[in-house]
């Protein structure tokens, strides 16, 4: 190209057109990308400053994910604590019911057993019935704790009801006949649950003073065996709090199960195993919020299995329940405070990320209105440059006309 001779005017116009073309390319790139700084070549200072801001914003955004998961973990804890509190309040109802049932408890010393058949109708009508009955003039004794010994003789032809009447004539004993209907299950001594057949019967003797009863055959007779009587009575409690104790302890088991099920992504903050959760709040890891784990198991909040025997035991459990409710409130308050800290830091970090991204954008973003005006001006300038280049070539064209 060095062999081509151009006039100074043509070279000046050509250079101007080349510069205008570069500016057009740059303006079109800015409009296409929306950025005025697309690489370090455009503006090294702004490019690397924006890159640093974006990198920090990215690091903080990653921390926001951790904060969000920590909040979800505490939400799981809150749901578990709400359910546990409800169960603890249910324990109060069970304990109060137990106090009522304890007052309605009746304990009797009962002498009498039952087989699947009881005494058959023949023996009921005649205790000395030949098949399976008692030999006439056999006797047995009854004694109420430290009371006198009373002897009862089975005379020939004596009926079961007559024997009952003779026992009831003695102070301190209440005898009765229980008849079977084939459907009712008898369990008066808490040792059997047999259903006595229709027509069967058995003798039941109760201490009217609630004392223990002892019985013995007189001589070598076996009257007690035939009558189905033991040699000593059994204390049988009706009503009572056995079922309440079972219900109470079942609720405690459910509290522990709730604690086990409250984990979130492997984090359990209620099992008392010191599984603290650390939440990083800045990209340098120089600051962190620690979510301290608690022990919300039944034992951890001060509840023990029920083993009630009297009102004092039940009242002690009620005191434990009140303490447990206070402990749950303290645990909930602790998690609530930590949750507020994390949420506050999450909001702060979100705002910081927005500021960083906005700052980076301000360093690199293009003003599309300005770039649009620049494009229009450059296109006009390019057209003018082309016209100027055309004019500057007319001098050489006039010389060419001399030869035409």
Secondary structure, 3 states (H helix, E strand, C coil): CCCCCCCHHHHHHHHHHHHHHHHHHHHHHHHHHCECCCCCCCCHHHHHHHHHHHHHHHHHHHHHHHHHHHHHHHHHHHHHHHHHHHHHHHHHHHHHHHHHHHHCCEEEEEECCCCCCCECHHHHHCCCCCCCCCCCCCEEEEEECCCCEEEEECCCCCCHHHHHHHHHCCCCEEEEEEECCCCCECCCCCCCCCECCCCCEEEEEEECCCCCEEEEECCCCCHHHHHCCCCECEEEEECCCHHHHHHHHHHHHHHHHHHHHCCECCECCCECCCCCEEEECCCCCCCEEEECCCECCCCCCCCCCCCCCCHHHHHHHHHHHHHHHHHHHHHHHHHHHHHHHHHHHHHHHHHHHHHHHHHHHHHHECCHHHHHHHHHHHHHHHHHHHHHHHHHCHHHHHHHHCCC
